[in-house]
Amino acid sequence: MTPIGDRKAQLLTRLSDLRDRLVKIETELDSHTTQDWDDLATEREEDEVLEGMGLSGQQEIRQIEAALHRIETGEYGFCAKCGAAIGEERLDVLPQTPFCRDCAK
Ligand SMILES: [Zn+2]
């Protein structure tokens, strides 16, 4: 059994990594201000990729924040749907998940 403090540290590390990444994405998007038509087309494509990364990052941040909240309330590690304990190996891979393997399907 992984101590809850370790889980929390793992989630907090992941959270700060994601926030750093989002700041970098924002900075990159802001730097795209070229008026050159050829460059503009390339930058538009890059922007779409970056925005997609930003959106999935924001979603993961919200999931991690929710998981941290569940740690505070003592609900962490139990499925939000059926109440079963979530397997250790599953939490190792997806520490922010609120669902057990069966309910996540
Ligand atoms: Zn479940």
Residues whose N, C-alpha, C, O or C-beta is under 5 A from the ligand:
A	BS01	ZN	C79 K81 C82 G83 A84 C100 C103
